[in-house]
Amino acid sequence: MIPKRPYLLGWSAPICNERSMEIDTPRTRLRGWQETDRDAFAAMNADPEVMLDMGGPISRAASDAKLDRYVAAFNRYGFCRWAIESRDGHFLGYAGIMPAPEDHPLGPHFDIGWRLIRTAWGQGYATEAAGAALDDAFARVGLTEVVAYTASDNLRSQAVMDRLHLQRNPSRDFTANYDGFGAWRGLVWVGRPDFVVLKRRRLL
């Protein structure tokens, strides 16, 4: 359930223009999706290295359907997996929050995810953009918990989760059947405003 009133944190949330839904970070901009993003999004989803953890590339039709789900989520909830671009307008990937499918083993929840084009790896963009999306989910939207999950061998994603100050919660690990994977084991991290804010303040 999404609170109707924002959760007021009393700390500096990312700059967010609600009319155009842009979230600025020092090096990136998170924004809503546009029709002109479809080609770049499909190219990223067709890259075997980028999509290795998802079982390999997906088709253009599947890519378009995924983008449409992100747009639908924004229209319904006011947030989604945002498109990420550099400050000069170059497409970098996506990061943001989505509602889980109704049949997910964890039950109703919101999860954070990210994916970047290969040339954007290793530069801290995932942490920067996902952190801004997480801040927005707590400060503007009012979510009280966000979940993240990945496979045991996806050390890159696990490193980002640690840098986001998400907490590992083995009691919520799950197994789900996904196309191309069979039985997939998900390791779970959890973020809540009180813990994430406290950690950030200690680092200031």
Backbone as JSON, one array per atom type, in Angstrom:
{
  "sequence": "MIPKRPYLLGWSAPICNERSMEIDTPRTRLRGWQETDRDAFAAMNADPEVMLDMGGPISRAASDAKLDRYVAAFNRYGFCRWAIESRDGHFLGYAGIMPAPEDHPLGPHFDIGWRLIRTAWGQGYATEAAGAALDDAFARVGLTEVVAYTASDNLRSQAVMDRLHLQRNPSRDFTANYDGFGAWRGLVWVGRPDFVVLKRRRLL",
  "N": [[0.85, -1.2, 0.0], [0.55, 2.22, -0.83], [1.35, 5.11, 0.93], [-0.81, 7.96, 1.3], [0.1, 10.42, 1.95], [3.22, 12.13, 1.75], [6.21, 10.68, 3.11], [7.9, 12.41, 5.4], [11.17, 13.26, 5.63], [13.09, 15.07, 6.48], [15.6, 15.57, 5.43], [17.98, 15.98, 2.76], [16.49, 15.34, -0.19], [16.65, 14.02, -3.6], [16.76, 16.38, -6.32], [13.7, 16.91, -7.7], [11.53, 17.31, -10.27], [8.24, 17.38, -10.28], [6.37, 17.85, -12.25], [7.49, 17.3, -14.76], [8.74, 15.04, -14.04], [11.59, 14.56, -13.48], [14.63, 13.59, -12.08], [17.44, 14.8, -10.77], [20.88, 14.01, -10.48], [24.33, 14.31, -9.45], [25.69, 13.55, -11.85], [23.87, 12.42, -13.58], [20.56, 12.14, -15.04], [17.38, 11.14, -14.09], [14.42, 10.14, -15.6], [11.04, 10.15, -17.01], [9.82, 7.77, -19.45], [10.17, 7.99, -23.05], [8.88, 7.85, -26.41], [11.0, 7.94, -28.15], [12.99, 6.62, -26.82], [12.88, 3.94, -27.32], [14.52, 2.57, -29.24], [17.18, 2.73, -28.22], [16.78, 1.49, -25.77], [16.0, -1.07, -26.61], [18.38, -1.84, -27.89], [20.14, -2.03, -25.71], [18.88, -4.14, -24.36], [19.37, -6.15, -26.13], [21.99, -6.75, -25.95], [24.29, -9.22, -25.35], [26.12, -9.38, -23.18], [25.24, -7.47, -21.33], [22.77, -8.54, -20.75], [23.26, -10.97, -19.59], [22.73, -11.94, -16.98], [20.05, -12.21, -17.12], [19.44, -14.35, -18.61], [20.09, -13.96, -21.24], [19.84, -12.04, -24.36], [16.79, -10.23, -25.18], [13.89, -10.09, -27.32], [12.9, -7.51, -29.72], [10.17, -7.04, -29.51], [9.65, -7.97, -26.91], [11.24, -6.2, -25.48], [9.97, -3.74, -26.05], [7.53, -4.28, -24.79], [8.33, -4.44, -22.14], [9.2, -1.79, -21.68], [6.73, -0.56, -21.99], [5.43, -1.54, -19.71], [6.82, -0.2, -17.73], [6.06, 2.43, -18.23], [3.31, 2.21, -17.75], [3.36, 1.62, -15.02], [4.34, 4.03, -13.99], [2.19, 5.73, -14.68], [0.22, 4.73, -13.03], [1.29, 4.61, -10.38], [3.07, 6.73, -10.03], [5.76, 6.39, -10.07], [8.54, 4.41, -11.29], [10.7, 2.14, -13.13], [13.03, 4.29, -13.92], [14.18, 5.99, -16.89], [17.62, 6.48, -17.47], [19.83, 9.08, -18.15], [22.85, 10.67, -19.25], [24.15, 13.89, -18.26], [24.42, 15.25, -20.6], [22.51, 14.16, -22.18], [22.79, 11.52, -23.12], [21.73, 8.19, -23.45], [21.79, 5.93, -20.76], [20.7, 3.75, -19.43], [18.56, 2.16, -17.07], [16.94, 2.73, -13.85], [15.17, 2.14, -10.85], [12.0, 1.84, -9.06], [9.61, -0.78, -8.92], [6.31, -2.26, -8.75], [5.83, -5.55, -7.46], [4.95, -8.55, -9.29], [1.66, -10.03, -8.95], [1.74, -12.72, -8.27], [4.16, -13.16, -7.02], [6.64, -14.85, -5.04], [7.32, -13.52, -2.64], [5.09, -12.13, -1.99], [2.99, -9.12, -1.94], [4.96, -6.3, -2.74], [7.47, -3.74, -3.25], [10.09, -3.44, -5.54], [13.51, -2.57, -6.16], [15.48, -1.95, -9.02], [18.05, -2.05, -11.58], [19.78, -1.37, -14.66], [22.39, -1.05, -16.95], [23.85, 0.28, -19.97], [26.62, -1.31, -21.58], [28.97, 0.29, -21.84], [28.7, 2.04, -19.76], [29.3, 0.8, -17.44], [31.02, 0.24, -14.3], [31.53, 2.83, -13.4], [30.18, 3.93, -11.34], [27.61, 4.77, -11.86], [25.31, 3.19, -11.51], [24.93, 2.98, -8.7], [24.65, 5.7, -8.1], [22.35, 6.5, -9.59], [20.39, 4.6, -8.81], [20.37, 5.11, -6.09], [19.28, 7.69, -6.06], [16.72, 7.12, -7.05], [15.79, 5.51, -4.97], [15.84, 7.32, -2.81], [13.88, 9.1, -3.73], [11.64, 7.42, -3.68], [11.24, 7.07, -0.95], [11.12, 9.74, 0.1], [9.41, 11.39, -1.54], [7.32, 9.72, -2.56], [6.6, 8.13, -0.38], [6.99, 5.49, 0.38], [7.59, 2.81, 2.68], [9.18, 0.64, 2.69], [11.51, -0.96, 0.59], [12.46, -3.52, -1.58], [15.23, -5.49, -2.71], [16.63, -7.86, -4.96], [18.8, -10.52, -6.03], [20.86, -12.9, -7.84], [23.03, -15.41, -6.37], [25.53, -15.38, -7.56], [25.77, -12.91, -8.72], [27.73, -10.63, -8.25], [28.24, -7.96, -8.81], [25.74, -6.61, -8.64], [25.18, -7.13, -5.96], [27.18, -5.65, -4.73], [26.37, -3.04, -5.37], [23.96, -2.96, -3.92], [24.95, -3.07, -1.31], [26.32, -0.62, -1.26], [24.17, 1.07, -1.41], [23.23, 0.88, 1.1], [21.39, -1.06, 1.76], [19.92, -3.75, 3.62], [20.91, -7.06, 4.12], [18.69, -9.8, 4.08], [18.29, -12.84, 4.8], [16.14, -14.43, 5.58], [14.09, -13.91, 3.89], [14.76, -14.84, 1.42], [14.07, -16.45, -1.7], [12.6, -18.79, -4.05], [11.87, -18.85, -7.45], [10.15, -19.46, -10.55], [11.3, -18.6, -13.6], [11.13, -17.64, -17.03], [13.53, -19.15, -19.07], [15.24, -19.63, -16.97], [14.35, -21.61, -15.23], [14.09, -22.93, -12.01], [14.84, -20.28, -10.04], [16.97, -18.88, -7.66], [16.56, -16.34, -5.42], [18.37, -13.9, -3.67], [17.81, -11.74, -0.94], [17.69, -8.27, -0.21], [16.88, -5.49, 1.91], [15.49, -2.24, 2.14], [14.79, 0.5, 4.25], [13.35, 3.63, 5.26], [14.22, 4.67, 7.81], [16.6, 3.27, 8.49], [18.23, 3.63, 6.18], [18.41, 6.44, 6.04], [19.68, 6.99, 8.48], [22.18, 5.74, 8.1], [23.16, 7.32, 5.97], [23.38, 9.82, 7.19], [25.38, 9.33, 9.04], [27.51, 9.08, 7.35], [27.96, 11.59, 6.42]],
  "CA": [[0.0, 0.0, 0.0], [1.31, 3.46, -0.9], [0.76, 6.16, 1.74], [-1.34, 9.08, 0.53], [0.89, 11.6, 2.28], [4.63, 11.81, 1.68], [6.98, 10.43, 4.31], [8.78, 13.56, 5.5], [12.39, 12.76, 6.21], [13.9, 16.1, 7.06], [16.95, 15.54, 4.86], [17.99, 16.44, 1.37], [16.1, 14.38, -1.22], [17.1, 14.47, -4.91], [15.96, 17.41, -6.98], [12.7, 16.2, -8.47], [10.52, 18.14, -10.89], [7.11, 16.47, -10.38], [5.6, 18.07, -13.47], [8.12, 16.56, -15.85], [9.32, 13.86, -13.41], [13.02, 14.43, -13.67], [15.39, 13.54, -10.84], [18.82, 15.11, -11.11], [21.98, 13.65, -9.61], [25.5, 15.07, -9.93], [26.15, 13.2, -13.19], [22.81, 11.8, -14.39], [19.17, 12.58, -14.9], [16.37, 10.1, -14.18], [13.21, 10.76, -16.17], [10.06, 9.25, -17.58], [10.16, 7.21, -20.76], [9.65, 8.62, -24.26], [8.87, 6.95, -27.57], [12.32, 7.96, -28.77], [13.89, 5.77, -26.06], [12.68, 2.52, -27.62], [15.64, 1.98, -29.96], [18.3, 2.59, -27.3], [16.39, 0.49, -24.78], [16.07, -2.37, -27.28], [19.78, -2.16, -28.11], [20.67, -2.5, -24.44], [18.29, -5.45, -24.06], [19.88, -7.11, -27.11], [23.42, -6.94, -25.7], [24.45, -10.47, -24.58], [26.84, -9.19, -21.92], [24.36, -6.73, -20.43], [21.61, -9.36, -20.39], [23.71, -12.3, -19.18], [22.05, -12.38, -15.76], [18.63, -12.4, -17.43], [19.31, -15.49, -19.51], [20.45, -13.59, -22.6], [19.09, -10.95, -24.97], [15.37, -10.39, -25.44], [13.48, -9.59, -28.63], [12.42, -6.13, -29.76], [8.8, -7.03, -28.99], [9.72, -8.11, -25.45], [11.79, -4.95, -24.98], [8.9, -2.74, -26.1], [6.53, -4.62, -23.77], [8.92, -4.06, -20.85], [9.11, -0.33, -21.58], [5.31, -0.22, -21.78], [5.11, -1.82, -18.31], [7.37, 0.88, -16.93], [5.19, 3.6, -18.43], [2.05, 1.93, -17.06], [3.61, 1.73, -13.59], [4.38, 5.45, -13.65], [0.84, 6.29, -14.78], [-0.6, 4.26, -11.91], [1.88, 4.82, -9.06], [3.89, 7.92, -9.95], [7.17, 6.02, -10.11], [8.77, 3.24, -12.16], [12.09, 2.09, -13.51], [13.26, 5.51, -14.7], [15.26, 6.07, -17.86], [18.78, 7.24, -17.0], [20.65, 9.69, -19.18], [23.91, 11.55, -18.8], [23.71, 15.28, -18.25], [24.38, 15.74, -21.98], [21.4, 13.53, -22.89], [23.11, 10.2, -23.66], [21.02, 7.12, -22.75], [22.69, 5.08, -19.99], [20.03, 2.55, -18.92], [17.4, 2.46, -16.21], [16.98, 2.4, -12.43], [13.96, 2.6, -10.18], [11.14, 0.97, -8.26], [8.43, -1.34, -9.57], [5.53, -3.2, -7.93], [6.04, -6.95, -7.81], [3.77, -9.26, -9.83], [0.76, -10.51, -7.91], [2.06, -14.09, -7.89], [5.54, -13.26, -6.57], [6.76, -15.62, -3.79], [7.4, -12.65, -1.47], [3.84, -11.41, -1.8], [3.02, -7.72, -2.41], [6.1, -5.5, -2.33], [8.07, -2.91, -4.3], [11.51, -3.79, -5.66], [14.37, -1.65, -6.9], [16.34, -2.62, -9.98], [18.82, -1.18, -12.46], [20.52, -2.01, -15.76], [23.11, -0.02, -17.69], [24.57, -0.12, -21.17], [27.94, -1.84, -21.2], [29.98, 1.34, -21.74], [28.48, 2.82, -18.54], [29.66, -0.01, -16.27], [32.24, 0.51, -13.56], [31.74, 4.26, -13.18], [29.36, 4.37, -10.21], [26.3, 5.28, -12.28], [24.22, 2.38, -10.95], [24.71, 3.41, -7.32], [24.17, 7.09, -8.1], [20.98, 6.58, -10.09], [19.5, 3.81, -7.95], [20.25, 5.84, -4.83], [18.33, 8.79, -6.26], [15.39, 6.52, -7.15], [15.42, 5.07, -3.62], [15.52, 8.53, -2.05], [12.59, 9.6, -4.22], [10.59, 6.52, -3.23], [10.99, 7.33, 0.46], [10.83, 11.14, 0.42], [8.25, 11.93, -2.27], [6.22, 8.76, -2.7], [6.17, 7.7, 0.94], [7.16, 4.06, 0.64], [8.25, 2.51, 3.94], [10.11, -0.46, 2.47], [11.84, -1.33, -0.79], [13.2, -4.78, -1.59], [16.09, -5.77, -3.86], [17.09, -9.25, -4.95], [19.68, -10.92, -7.12], [21.38, -14.25, -7.71], [24.2, -15.51, -5.5], [26.75, -15.13, -8.32], [25.77, -11.56, -9.29], [28.45, -9.84, -7.26], [28.13, -6.54, -9.12], [24.51, -6.09, -8.05], [25.31, -7.19, -4.51], [28.01, -4.52, -4.33], [25.53, -1.85, -5.42], [23.03, -3.03, -2.79], [25.7, -2.68, -0.11], [26.59, 0.82, -1.32], [22.9, 1.74, -1.16], [22.93, 0.64, 2.51], [20.32, -2.03, 1.95], [20.29, -4.78, 4.58], [20.68, -8.44, 3.72], [17.65, -10.47, 4.87], [18.21, -14.22, 4.31], [14.86, -15.07, 5.9], [13.14, -13.64, 2.81], [15.22, -15.43, 0.17], [12.97, -17.16, -2.33], [12.81, -19.48, -5.32], [10.79, -18.57, -8.41], [10.35, -20.01, -11.89], [11.32, -17.57, -14.63], [11.45, -18.13, -18.37], [14.95, -19.18, -19.36], [16.02, -19.94, -15.79], [13.83, -22.68, -14.4], [14.0, -22.5, -10.62], [15.84, -19.25, -9.78], [17.07, -18.55, -6.25], [16.79, -14.91, -5.21], [18.84, -13.42, -2.38], [17.02, -10.54, -0.69], [18.13, -7.13, 0.59], [15.74, -4.65, 2.25], [15.77, -0.86, 2.5], [13.73, 1.25, 4.93], [13.81, 5.02, 5.42], [14.92, 4.96, 9.06], [17.96, 2.75, 8.44], [18.98, 4.26, 5.09], [18.68, 7.83, 6.41], [20.67, 6.98, 9.55], [23.47, 5.44, 7.5], [23.61, 8.46, 5.18], [23.79, 10.88, 8.1], [26.66, 8.95, 9.64], [28.57, 9.23, 6.36], [28.14, 13.0, 6.08]],
  "C": [[0.88, 1.24, 0.0], [0.64, 4.51, -0.04], [0.28, 7.32, 0.88], [-0.59, 10.37, 0.81], [2.35, 11.23, 2.24], [5.22, 11.55, 3.06], [8.03, 11.53, 4.41], [10.03, 13.19, 6.27], [13.23, 13.84, 6.89], [15.35, 16.06, 6.6], [16.86, 15.82, 3.39], [17.68, 15.31, 0.4], [16.6, 14.88, -2.57], [16.2, 15.54, -5.47], [14.99, 16.72, -7.92], [11.65, 17.19, -8.96], [9.3, 17.27, -11.15], [6.32, 16.66, -11.68], [6.19, 17.27, -14.63], [8.75, 15.26, -15.35], [10.76, 13.64, -13.84], [13.69, 14.49, -12.31], [16.85, 13.73, -11.21], [19.78, 14.59, -10.04], [23.2, 14.39, -10.13], [25.88, 14.79, -11.38], [25.05, 12.68, -14.11], [21.48, 12.51, -14.2], [18.28, 11.35, -15.05], [15.08, 10.75, -14.64], [12.25, 9.7, -16.66], [10.45, 8.83, -18.99], [9.49, 7.95, -21.9], [9.69, 7.61, -25.41], [10.26, 6.85, -28.21], [13.34, 7.12, -28.01], [13.86, 4.31, -26.52], [13.89, 1.87, -28.31], [16.83, 1.74, -29.03], [18.01, 1.53, -26.24], [16.48, -0.91, -25.38], [17.52, -2.79, -27.53], [20.44, -2.66, -26.84], [20.17, -3.91, -24.12], [18.73, -6.54, -25.04], [21.37, -7.4, -26.92], [23.62, -8.18, -24.83], [25.14, -10.28, -23.24], [25.97, -8.47, -20.89], [23.24, -7.63, -19.9], [21.99, -10.76, -19.9], [22.95, -12.81, -17.97], [20.56, -12.59, -15.96], [18.41, -13.55, -18.39], [19.62, -15.18, -20.95], [19.56, -12.49, -23.15], [17.6, -11.28, -25.11], [15.03, -9.72, -26.76], [13.05, -8.13, -28.55], [11.0, -6.05, -29.2], [8.79, -7.11, -27.47], [10.27, -6.84, -24.82], [10.73, -3.86, -24.96], [7.85, -3.0, -25.02], [7.04, -4.24, -22.38], [8.84, -2.55, -20.65], [7.67, 0.09, -21.32], [4.88, -0.48, -20.33], [5.64, -0.73, -17.4], [6.51, 2.14, -17.03], [3.87, 3.41, -17.68], [2.21, 2.06, -15.55], [3.66, 3.2, -13.17], [2.98, 6.07, -13.67], [-0.02, 5.9, -13.59], [-0.04, 4.7, -10.56], [2.66, 6.13, -8.92], [5.37, 7.65, -9.88], [7.3, 4.75, -10.95], [10.27, 2.99, -12.22], [12.32, 3.29, -14.42], [14.32, 5.29, -15.78], [16.38, 6.92, -17.26], [19.5, 7.81, -18.22], [21.75, 10.51, -18.54], [23.42, 12.99, -18.87], [23.73, 15.9, -19.64], [23.37, 14.97, -22.83], [21.67, 12.16, -23.47], [22.43, 9.11, -22.82], [22.02, 6.18, -22.07], [22.03, 3.79, -19.51], [18.8, 2.93, -18.12], [17.72, 2.12, -14.76], [15.68, 2.88, -11.81], [13.18, 1.48, -9.52], [9.97, 0.49, -9.1], [7.64, -2.19, -8.57], [5.78, -4.62, -8.39], [4.8, -7.55, -8.44], [2.95, -9.87, -8.7], [1.13, -11.91, -7.41], [3.49, -14.25, -7.38], [5.61, -14.0, -5.23], [6.84, -14.76, -2.52], [6.1, -11.95, -1.16], [3.96, -9.97, -2.28], [4.24, -6.98, -1.86], [6.54, -4.64, -3.51], [9.57, -3.22, -4.34], [12.25, -2.75, -6.5], [15.29, -2.46, -7.81], [17.03, -1.6, -10.86], [19.48, -2.01, -13.55], [21.13, -0.89, -16.6], [23.7, -0.58, -18.98], [26.0, -0.47, -20.8], [28.98, -0.74, -21.01], [29.82, 2.19, -20.48], [28.84, 2.03, -17.28], [30.93, 0.52, -15.6], [32.53, 1.96, -13.27], [30.88, 4.82, -12.04], [27.99, 4.88, -10.58], [25.15, 4.49, -11.65], [23.9, 2.81, -9.53], [24.12, 4.81, -7.27], [22.71, 7.17, -8.52], [20.01, 5.8, -9.21], [19.33, 4.47, -6.59], [19.26, 6.98, -4.93], [16.9, 8.26, -6.35], [14.9, 6.07, -5.78], [15.05, 6.26, -2.75], [14.15, 9.08, -2.43], [11.44, 8.73, -3.7], [10.24, 6.75, -1.76], [10.47, 8.74, 0.7], [9.58, 11.67, -0.26], [7.07, 10.99, -2.25], [5.69, 8.32, -1.34], [6.25, 6.21, 1.19], [7.92, 3.86, 1.95], [9.19, 1.32, 3.84], [10.28, -0.7, 0.98], [12.75, -2.55, -0.73], [14.09, -4.84, -2.83], [16.5, -7.22, -3.79], [17.92, -9.54, -6.19], [20.14, -12.34, -6.87], [22.67, -14.25, -6.89], [25.5, -15.19, -6.24], [26.8, -13.73, -8.95], [26.41, -10.6, -8.29], [28.39, -8.35, -7.53], [26.88, -5.93, -8.48], [24.58, -6.09, -6.53], [26.15, -6.03, -3.99], [27.22, -3.22, -4.35], [24.56, -1.83, -4.24], [23.72, -2.63, -1.49], [25.97, -1.17, -0.11], [25.33, 1.65, -1.11], [22.46, 1.61, 0.3], [21.67, -0.18, 2.72], [20.83, -3.14, 2.87], [19.95, -6.16, 4.04], [19.67, -9.1, 4.66], [17.45, -11.9, 4.37], [16.86, -14.88, 4.56], [13.82, -14.86, 4.79], [13.64, -14.12, 1.45], [14.13, -16.34, -0.39], [13.44, -17.89, -3.59], [11.6, -19.22, -6.21], [11.15, -19.18, -9.75], [10.21, -18.9, -12.91], [11.67, -18.2, -15.97], [12.96, -18.05, -18.61], [15.82, -19.55, -18.18], [15.61, -21.24, -15.11], [13.66, -22.16, -12.99], [15.15, -21.55, -10.31], [15.81, -18.88, -8.3], [17.42, -17.09, -6.08], [17.25, -14.62, -3.8], [18.27, -12.02, -2.16], [17.77, -9.53, 0.2], [16.91, -6.22, 0.81], [16.21, -3.25, 2.6], [14.56, -0.22, 3.15], [14.25, 2.65, 5.22], [14.63, 5.25, 6.68], [16.36, 4.48, 8.99], [18.8, 3.45, 7.38], [19.35, 5.69, 5.45], [19.76, 7.89, 7.48], [22.06, 6.71, 8.99], [24.02, 6.63, 6.72], [24.11, 9.58, 6.1], [25.13, 10.58, 8.74], [27.81, 9.14, 8.67], [28.84, 10.69, 5.98], [29.31, 13.61, 6.85]]
}
